[in-house]
Amino acid sequence: MKKLLSTLLVLASGALPAFSGEPATPSSSPLAAAEEAPSFTLDASAGYINRYIFRGVDLGRDLTFAEVLAEVPLSDSLTASFSSWYGNVRGPYSEVDVTAGLSWDAGPVTLGAQFLWYHFPTGYYLENQYETGLTVSREFGPLELTVGWYYEFEVNGHFVEAVLACPQKLNDRVSIEPALTFGYNLGYNVPGNDLNHAGLIVEIPIKLGAHASLTPILAASVPLSALEDSEHALVYGGVKFTLSF
């Protein structure tokens, strides 16, 4: 599912030299830390979810998907990201998304910008759609709040979404990542301006090794005023497998 996503969080860290009079070990050296830091990260995922819900709209049953996400640090505070996502649901619907983004760690907040191309090989009501977005994220203790604004060129509509996440590490292998989402429609899904949807998603990443993880997913979506005549409240779920390098 789009991440969508969606949202880019980058946490920059630094090291200070020791002044205890003892020689610094290689692991405490800023230069050594910089040399050990990866020049980029790459995640490849594949999975299944029994419903494809995107911004409150039910696009079909039995979603199978695959995604590749690469992140490249450009500086201590600036990171570029590139992703490609393919999804297919039961019936004549498939979708390809290609996203390019930048995130900037500005201290108390992280700012993000992205451009996204949607392609529909099986013909949707449009063959291609184009979207740009801006996000701002901030941590409040264990909570992470992200607010995003998105503009879709073909339908000339705007969409605003807030995501409140509370990721927790249960042990060395298992984490739980619940998140609440709220969307506001500005001529995006339907004409007019109104509350779009509320949602809950819980992911439970389980490490299978140094580079592999399995993530069960449970989610719910509730249409609000903008979608109450066309959508229904749904509970859905699935699983994804991820390789990280």
ZADO-1210 file (C-alpha; in nm, 4 decimals, padded with zeros to 6 digits):
<atoms>
<atom x="00.0000" y="00.0000" z="00.0000" code="MET" pos="1"/>
<atom x="00.1133" y="00.3465" z="-00.0641" code="LYS" pos="2"/>
<atom x="00.2908" y="00.4643" z="00.2100" code="LYS" pos="3"/>
<atom x="00.2488" y="00.5915" z="00.1909" code="LEU" pos="4"/>
<atom x="00.3058" y="00.6046" z="00.3078" code="LEU" pos="5"/>
<atom x="00.3517" y="00.8418" z="00.1785" code="SER" pos="6"/>
<atom x="00.5531" y="01.0343" z="00.4651" code="THR" pos="7"/>
<atom x="00.9387" y="01.0570" z="00.4977" code="LEU" pos="8"/>
<atom x="01.0983" y="01.0696" z="00.8438" code="LEU" pos="9"/>
<atom x="01.4774" y="01.1179" z="00.8699" code="VAL" pos="10"/>
<atom x="01.6538" y="01.1301" z="01.2065" code="LEU" pos="11"/>
<atom x="02.0076" y="01.2711" z="01.1953" code="ALA" pos="12"/>
<atom x="02.2518" y="01.1673" z="01.4664" code="SER" pos="13"/>
<atom x="02.6007" y="01.2914" z="01.5589" code="GLY" pos="14"/>
<atom x="02.8965" y="01.1830" z="01.7685" code="ALA" pos="15"/>
<atom x="03.1175" y="01.3856" z="02.0009" code="LEU" pos="16"/>
<atom x="03.4845" y="01.3012" z="02.0653" code="PRO" pos="17"/>
<atom x="03.5809" y="01.1752" z="02.4110" code="ALA" pos="18"/>
<atom x="03.7887" y="01.3970" z="02.6392" code="PHE" pos="19"/>
<atom x="03.8611" y="01.1477" z="02.9171" code="SER" pos="20"/>
<atom x="04.2308" y="01.1359" z="02.8354" code="GLY" pos="21"/>
<atom x="04.1988" y="00.7871" z="02.6882" code="GLU" pos="22"/>
<atom x="04.2379" y="00.7196" z="02.3163" code="PRO" pos="23"/>
<atom x="03.9042" y="00.7131" z="02.1379" code="ALA" pos="24"/>
<atom x="03.8013" y="00.3752" z="02.0017" code="THR" pos="25"/>
<atom x="03.7166" y="00.3468" z="01.6317" code="PRO" pos="26"/>
<atom x="03.3465" y="00.3047" z="01.7129" code="SER" pos="27"/>
<atom x="03.3416" y="00.6414" z="01.8969" code="SER" pos="28"/>
<atom x="03.5152" y="00.8324" z="01.6177" code="SER" pos="29"/>
<atom x="03.2922" y="01.0574" z="01.4041" code="PRO" pos="30"/>
<atom x="03.5001" y="00.9653" z="01.0990" code="LEU" pos="31"/>
<atom x="03.4606" y="00.5945" z="01.1685" code="ALA" pos="32"/>
<atom x="03.0859" y="00.6409" z="01.2186" code="ALA" pos="33"/>
<atom x="03.0622" y="00.8211" z="00.8861" code="ALA" pos="34"/>
<atom x="03.2562" y="00.5434" z="00.7145" code="GLU" pos="35"/>
<atom x="03.0283" y="00.2773" z="00.8672" code="GLU" pos="36"/>
<atom x="02.7077" y="00.4567" z="00.7674" code="ALA" pos="37"/>
<atom x="02.5525" y="00.3080" z="00.4519" code="PRO" pos="38"/>
<atom x="02.5611" y="00.5245" z="00.1422" code="SER" pos="39"/>
<atom x="02.2040" y="00.4207" z="00.0663" code="PHE" pos="40"/>
<atom x="01.9331" y="00.1833" z="00.1853" code="THR" pos="41"/>
<atom x="01.7166" y="-00.0427" z="-00.0281" code="LEU" pos="42"/>
<atom x="01.3937" y="-00.2186" z="00.0743" code="ASP" pos="43"/>
<atom x="01.2059" y="-00.4671" z="-00.1438" code="ALA" pos="44"/>
<atom x="00.8585" y="-00.5757" z="-00.0296" code="SER" pos="45"/>
<atom x="00.5795" y="-00.8015" z="-00.1531" code="ALA" pos="46"/>
<atom x="00.2482" y="-00.8821" z="00.0096" code="GLY" pos="47"/>
<atom x="-00.1238" y="-00.9429" z="00.0118" code="TYR" pos="48"/>
<atom x="-00.4110" y="-00.7430" z="00.1657" code="ILE" pos="49"/>
<atom x="-00.7726" y="-00.8521" z="00.1293" code="ASN" pos="50"/>
<atom x="-00.8901" y="-00.4962" z="00.0466" code="ARG" pos="51"/>
<atom x="-00.7222" y="-00.2088" z="-00.1334" code="TYR" pos="52"/>
<atom x="-00.8301" y="00.1057" z="00.0537" code="ILE" pos="53"/>
<atom x="-00.6686" y="00.4300" z="-00.0588" code="PHE" pos="54"/>
<atom x="-00.7610" y="00.7566" z="00.1104" code="ARG" pos="55"/>
<atom x="-01.0895" y="00.6116" z="00.2269" code="GLY" pos="56"/>
<atom x="-01.1949" y="00.4685" z="-00.1112" code="VAL" pos="57"/>
<atom x="-01.2367" y="00.0922" z="-00.1631" code="ASP" pos="58"/>
<atom x="-01.0620" y="00.0097" z="-00.4919" code="LEU" pos="59"/>
<atom x="-01.1134" y="-00.3657" z="-00.4830" code="GLY" pos="60"/>
<atom x="-01.0578" y="-00.7013" z="-00.3169" code="ARG" pos="61"/>
<atom x="-00.7503" y="-00.9212" z="-00.2863" code="ASP" pos="62"/>
<atom x="-00.4670" y="-00.6751" z="-00.3410" code="LEU" pos="63"/>
<atom x="-00.1294" y="-00.8278" z="-00.4240" code="THR" pos="64"/>
<atom x="00.1538" y="-00.5791" z="-00.4360" code="PHE" pos="65"/>
<atom x="00.5283" y="-00.5357" z="-00.4686" code="ALA" pos="66"/>
<atom x="00.7446" y="-00.2322" z="-00.3948" code="GLU" pos="67"/>
<atom x="01.1061" y="-00.1225" z="-00.4138" code="VAL" pos="68"/>
<atom x="01.2169" y="00.1770" z="-00.2045" code="LEU" pos="69"/>
<atom x="01.5645" y="00.3344" z="-00.2142" code="ALA" pos="70"/>
<atom x="01.6867" y="00.6147" z="00.0139" code="GLU" pos="71"/>
<atom x="02.0075" y="00.8058" z="-00.0551" code="VAL" pos="72"/>
<atom x="02.1550" y="01.0495" z="00.2027" code="PRO" pos="73"/>
<atom x="02.2666" y="01.3681" z="00.0274" code="LEU" pos="74"/>
<atom x="02.3957" y="01.5330" z="00.3467" code="SER" pos="75"/>
<atom x="02.3604" y="01.5013" z="00.7230" code="ASP" pos="76"/>
<atom x="02.0073" y="01.6409" z="00.7047" code="SER" pos="77"/>
<atom x="01.8895" y="01.5875" z="00.3440" code="LEU" pos="78"/>
<atom x="01.7763" y="01.2524" z="00.2008" code="THR" pos="79"/>
<atom x="01.6434" y="01.1620" z="-00.1430" code="ALA" pos="80"/>
<atom x="01.4049" y="00.8707" z="-00.1924" code="SER" pos="81"/>
<atom x="01.2818" y="00.6805" z="-00.4954" code="PHE" pos="82"/>
<atom x="01.0142" y="00.4123" z="-00.5017" code="SER" pos="83"/>
<atom x="00.8189" y="00.1996" z="-00.7458" code="SER" pos="84"/>
<atom x="00.4963" y="00.0198" z="-00.6420" code="TRP" pos="85"/>
<atom x="00.2799" y="-00.2258" z="-00.8352" code="TYR" pos="86"/>
<atom x="-00.0594" y="-00.3473" z="-00.7198" code="GLY" pos="87"/>
<atom x="-00.3276" y="-00.5693" z="-00.8670" code="ASN" pos="88"/>
<atom x="-00.6765" y="-00.6459" z="-00.7334" code="VAL" pos="89"/>
<atom x="-00.9321" y="-00.9061" z="-00.8310" code="ARG" pos="90"/>
<atom x="-01.0898" y="-00.7948" z="-01.1576" code="GLY" pos="91"/>
<atom x="-00.9535" y="-00.5653" z="-01.4289" code="PRO" pos="92"/>
<atom x="-00.7615" y="-00.3205" z="-01.2117" code="TYR" pos="93"/>
<atom x="-00.3878" y="-00.2762" z="-01.1731" code="SER" pos="94"/>
<atom x="-00.1754" y="00.0218" z="-01.0793" code="GLU" pos="95"/>
<atom x="00.1875" y="00.1357" z="-01.1005" code="VAL" pos="96"/>
<atom x="00.3142" y="00.4211" z="-00.8820" code="ASP" pos="97"/>
<atom x="00.6535" y="00.5869" z="-00.9203" code="VAL" pos="98"/>
<atom x="00.7581" y="00.8374" z="-00.6538" code="THR" pos="99"/>
<atom x="01.0559" y="01.0700" z="-00.6097" code="ALA" pos="100"/>
<atom x="01.0968" y="01.2625" z="-00.2854" code="GLY" pos="101"/>
<atom x="01.3215" y="01.4708" z="-00.0645" code="LEU" pos="102"/>
<atom x="01.3193" y="01.4989" z="00.3151" code="SER" pos="103"/>
<atom x="01.5011" y="01.7565" z="00.5255" code="TRP" pos="104"/>
<atom x="01.5666" y="01.7199" z="00.8976" code="ASP" pos="105"/>
<atom x="01.5151" y="02.0781" z="01.0117" code="ALA" pos="106"/>
<atom x="01.5688" y="02.0154" z="01.3824" code="GLY" pos="107"/>
<atom x="01.2340" y="02.0021" z="01.5632" code="PRO" pos="108"/>
<atom x="01.0507" y="01.9052" z="01.2433" code="VAL" pos="109"/>
<atom x="01.1191" y="01.7035" z="00.9292" code="THR" pos="110"/>
<atom x="00.9986" y="01.8532" z="00.6005" code="LEU" pos="111"/>
<atom x="00.9239" y="01.6439" z="00.2929" code="GLY" pos="112"/>
<atom x="00.8369" y="01.7001" z="-00.0726" code="ALA" pos="113"/>
<atom x="00.7402" y="01.4416" z="-00.3325" code="GLN" pos="114"/>
<atom x="00.6212" y="01.3951" z="-00.6886" code="PHE" pos="115"/>
<atom x="00.4171" y="01.0868" z="-00.7775" code="LEU" pos="116"/>
<atom x="00.3090" y="00.9346" z="-01.1091" code="TRP" pos="117"/>
<atom x="00.0144" y="00.6928" z="-01.1100" code="TYR" pos="118"/>
<atom x="-00.0224" y="00.4667" z="-01.4143" code="HIS" pos="119"/>
<atom x="-00.3207" y="00.2369" z="-01.4718" code="PHE" pos="120"/>
<atom x="-00.2285" y="-00.0329" z="-01.7287" code="PRO" pos="121"/>
<atom x="-00.5809" y="-00.1754" z="-01.7370" code="THR" pos="122"/>
<atom x="-00.7436" y="00.1558" z="-01.8054" code="GLY" pos="123"/>
<atom x="-00.9052" y="00.3143" z="-01.4911" code="TYR" pos="124"/>
<atom x="-01.1055" y="00.6291" z="-01.5672" code="TYR" pos="125"/>
<atom x="-00.7699" y="00.7910" z="-01.6491" code="LEU" pos="126"/>
<atom x="-00.4595" y="00.6203" z="-01.7849" code="GLU" pos="127"/>
<atom x="-00.2199" y="00.8472" z="-01.5930" code="ASN" pos="128"/>
<atom x="-00.2425" y="01.0781" z="-01.2941" code="GLN" pos="129"/>
<atom x="00.0195" y="01.3105" z="-01.1452" code="TYR" pos="130"/>
<atom x="00.0452" y="01.4334" z="-00.7887" code="GLU" pos="131"/>
<atom x="00.2724" y="01.6507" z="-00.5792" code="THR" pos="132"/>
<atom x="00.2835" y="01.6658" z="-00.2029" code="GLY" pos="133"/>
<atom x="00.4382" y="01.8409" z="00.0970" code="LEU" pos="134"/>
<atom x="00.4678" y="01.6949" z="00.4481" code="THR" pos="135"/>
<atom x="00.5764" y="01.8137" z="00.7908" code="VAL" pos="136"/>
<atom x="00.6522" y="01.5713" z="01.0754" code="SER" pos="137"/>
<atom x="00.7321" y="01.6120" z="01.4430" code="ARG" pos="138"/>
<atom x="00.7853" y="01.3803" z="01.7384" code="GLU" pos="139"/>
<atom x="00.6041" y="01.4344" z="02.0694" code="PHE" pos="140"/>
<atom x="00.7601" y="01.1829" z="02.3046" code="GLY" pos="141"/>
<atom x="00.6591" y="00.8386" z="02.1742" code="PRO" pos="142"/>
<atom x="00.4147" y="00.9915" z="01.9232" code="LEU" pos="143"/>
<atom x="00.4960" y="01.0906" z="01.5659" code="GLU" pos="144"/>
<atom x="00.2628" y="01.3375" z="01.3941" code="LEU" pos="145"/>
<atom x="00.2768" y="01.3889" z="01.0169" code="THR" pos="146"/>
<atom x="00.0536" y="01.6283" z="00.8233" code="VAL" pos="147"/>
<atom x="00.0562" y="01.6129" z="00.4445" code="GLY" pos="148"/>
<atom x="-00.0944" y="01.8219" z="00.1649" code="TRP" pos="149"/>
<atom x="-00.1348" y="01.6648" z="-00.1810" code="TYR" pos="150"/>
<atom x="-00.2441" y="01.8097" z="-00.5142" code="TYR" pos="151"/>
<atom x="-00.3598" y="01.5904" z="-00.8026" code="GLU" pos="152"/>
<atom x="-00.3241" y="01.7634" z="-01.1413" code="PHE" pos="153"/>
<atom x="-00.5713" y="01.5661" z="-01.3540" code="GLU" pos="154"/>
<atom x="-00.8731" y="01.6091" z="-01.1238" code="VAL" pos="155"/>
<atom x="-00.7479" y="01.9482" z="-00.9973" code="ASN" pos="156"/>
<atom x="-00.8151" y="01.8380" z="-00.6405" code="GLY" pos="157"/>
<atom x="-00.6396" y="01.8725" z="-00.3048" code="HIS" pos="158"/>
<atom x="-00.6193" y="01.6266" z="-00.0171" code="PHE" pos="159"/>
<atom x="-00.4978" y="01.6836" z="00.3387" code="VAL" pos="160"/>
<atom x="-00.4083" y="01.3938" z="00.5661" code="GLU" pos="161"/>
<atom x="-00.2877" y="01.3721" z="00.9260" code="ALA" pos="162"/>
<atom x="-00.1181" y="01.0578" z="01.0585" code="VAL" pos="163"/>
<atom x="-00.0539" y="01.0028" z="01.4306" code="LEU" pos="164"/>
<atom x="00.1762" y="00.7049" z="01.4872" code="ALA" pos="165"/>
<atom x="00.3099" y="00.5437" z="01.8037" code="CYS" pos="166"/>
<atom x="00.5741" y="00.2822" z="01.7114" code="PRO" pos="167"/>
<atom x="00.6877" y="00.0632" z="01.9984" code="GLN" pos="168"/>
<atom x="00.9660" y="-00.1958" z="02.0175" code="LYS" pos="169"/>
<atom x="00.8408" y="-00.5032" z="02.2050" code="LEU" pos="170"/>
<atom x="01.1705" y="-00.6933" z="02.2001" code="ASN" pos="171"/>
<atom x="01.4752" y="-00.7406" z="01.9775" code="ASP" pos="172"/>
<atom x="01.2684" y="-00.9093" z="01.7051" code="ARG" pos="173"/>
<atom x="00.9158" y="-00.7693" z="01.7282" code="VAL" pos="174"/>
<atom x="00.7741" y="-00.4163" z="01.7099" code="SER" pos="175"/>
<atom x="00.4202" y="-00.2828" z="01.6924" code="ILE" pos="176"/>
<atom x="00.3368" y="00.0252" z="01.4847" code="GLU" pos="177"/>
<atom x="-00.0187" y="00.1593" z="01.5306" code="PRO" pos="178"/>
<atom x="-00.1263" y="00.4733" z="01.3448" code="ALA" pos="179"/>
<atom x="-00.4440" y="00.6802" z="01.3242" code="LEU" pos="180"/>
<atom x="-00.5220" y="00.8629" z="00.9985" code="THR" pos="181"/>
<atom x="-00.7645" y="01.1433" z="00.9206" code="PHE" pos="182"/>
<atom x="-00.8291" y="01.2770" z="00.5707" code="GLY" pos="183"/>
<atom x="-00.9904" y="01.5972" z="00.4454" code="TYR" pos="184"/>
<atom x="-01.1249" y="01.6193" z="00.0906" code="ASN" pos="185"/>
<atom x="-01.0768" y="01.9416" z="-00.1096" code="LEU" pos="186"/>
<atom x="-01.2309" y="01.8486" z="-00.4429" code="GLY" pos="187"/>
<atom x="-01.0185" y="01.5319" z="-00.4539" code="TYR" pos="188"/>
<atom x="-01.2450" y="01.2254" z="-00.4201" code="ASN" pos="189"/>
<atom x="-01.5706" y="01.4170" z="-00.4640" code="VAL" pos="190"/>
<atom x="-01.6615" y="01.7816" z="-00.5363" code="PRO" pos="191"/>
<atom x="-01.6596" y="02.0176" z="-00.2421" code="GLY" pos="192"/>
<atom x="-01.4691" y="02.0400" z="00.0840" code="ASN" pos="193"/>
<atom x="-01.5482" y="01.8018" z="00.3702" code="ASP" pos="194"/>
<atom x="-01.4127" y="01.5419" z="00.6097" code="LEU" pos="195"/>
<atom x="-01.3048" y="01.2400" z="00.4043" code="ASN" pos="196"/>
<atom x="-01.2268" y="00.9419" z="00.6282" code="HIS" pos="197"/>
<atom x="-01.0760" y="00.8158" z="00.9512" code="ALA" pos="198"/>
<atom x="-00.8583" y="00.5091" z="00.9661" code="GLY" pos="199"/>
<atom x="-00.6513" y="00.2856" z="01.1891" code="LEU" pos="200"/>
<atom x="-00.3619" y="00.0672" z="01.0764" code="ILE" pos="201"/>
<atom x="-00.1531" y="-00.1625" z="01.2953" code="VAL" pos="202"/>
<atom x="00.1627" y="-00.3216" z="01.1579" code="GLU" pos="203"/>
<atom x="00.3690" y="-00.5757" z="01.3534" code="ILE" pos="204"/>
<atom x="00.7158" y="-00.6131" z="01.1946" code="PRO" pos="205"/>
<atom x="00.8836" y="-00.9397" z="01.2928" code="ILE" pos="206"/>
<atom x="01.2554" y="-00.9756" z="01.2166" code="LYS" pos="207"/>
<atom x="01.3395" y="-01.3051" z="01.0492" code="LEU" pos="208"/>
<atom x="01.7109" y="-01.2309" z="01.0217" code="GLY" pos="209"/>
<atom x="01.9573" y="-00.9514" z="00.9574" code="ALA" pos="210"/>
<atom x="01.7852" y="-00.8429" z="00.6355" code="HIS" pos="211"/>
<atom x="01.4372" y="-01.0015" z="00.6315" code="ALA" pos="212"/>
<atom x="01.1111" y="-00.9250" z="00.8104" code="SER" pos="213"/>
<atom x="00.7493" y="-01.0396" z="00.8023" code="LEU" pos="214"/>
<atom x="00.4775" y="-00.7860" z="00.8856" code="THR" pos="215"/>
<atom x="00.1148" y="-00.8774" z="00.9665" code="PRO" pos="216"/>
<atom x="-00.1218" y="-00.5869" z="00.8964" code="ILE" pos="217"/>
<atom x="-00.4627" y="-00.5101" z="01.0471" code="LEU" pos="218"/>
<atom x="-00.6552" y="-00.1976" z="00.9487" code="ALA" pos="219"/>
<atom x="-00.9927" y="-00.0257" z="00.9517" code="ALA" pos="220"/>
<atom x="-01.1391" y="00.2596" z="00.7466" code="SER" pos="221"/>
<atom x="-01.4476" y="00.4681" z="00.8274" code="VAL" pos="222"/>
<atom x="-01.5933" y="00.7061" z="00.5654" code="PRO" pos="223"/>
<atom x="-01.6839" y="01.0522" z="00.6902" code="LEU" pos="224"/>
<atom x="-01.9075" y="01.3215" z="00.5387" code="SER" pos="225"/>
<atom x="-01.7451" y="01.3383" z="00.1942" code="ALA" pos="226"/>
<atom x="-01.7685" y="00.9611" z="00.1370" code="LEU" pos="227"/>
<atom x="-02.0623" y="00.8503" z="00.3519" code="GLU" pos="228"/>
<atom x="-02.2908" y="00.8033" z="00.0493" code="ASP" pos="229"/>
<atom x="-02.0451" y="00.5967" z="-00.1557" code="SER" pos="230"/>
<atom x="-01.8227" y="00.4007" z="00.0873" code="GLU" pos="231"/>
<atom x="-01.8673" y="00.1691" z="00.3851" code="HIS" pos="232"/>
<atom x="-01.6756" y="00.1116" z="00.7066" code="ALA" pos="233"/>
<atom x="-01.4376" y="-00.1808" z="00.6556" code="LEU" pos="234"/>
<atom x="-01.1957" y="-00.3904" z="00.8563" code="VAL" pos="235"/>
<atom x="-00.9244" y="-00.5548" z="00.6495" code="TYR" pos="236"/>
<atom x="-00.5777" y="-00.7010" z="00.6782" code="GLY" pos="237"/>
<atom x="-00.2914" y="-00.8896" z="00.5245" code="GLY" pos="238"/>
<atom x="00.0807" y="-00.9518" z="00.5413" code="VAL" pos="239"/>
<atom x="00.4004" y="-00.8357" z="00.3682" code="LYS" pos="240"/>
<atom x="00.7526" y="-00.9707" z="00.3420" code="PHE" pos="241"/>
<atom x="01.0471" y="-00.7278" z="00.3233" code="THR" pos="242"/>
<atom x="01.4144" y="-00.7594" z="00.2398" code="LEU" pos="243"/>
<atom x="01.6319" y="-00.4684" z="00.3537" code="SER" pos="244"/>
<atom x="01.9847" y="-00.3879" z="00.2394" code="PHE" pos="245"/>
</atoms>
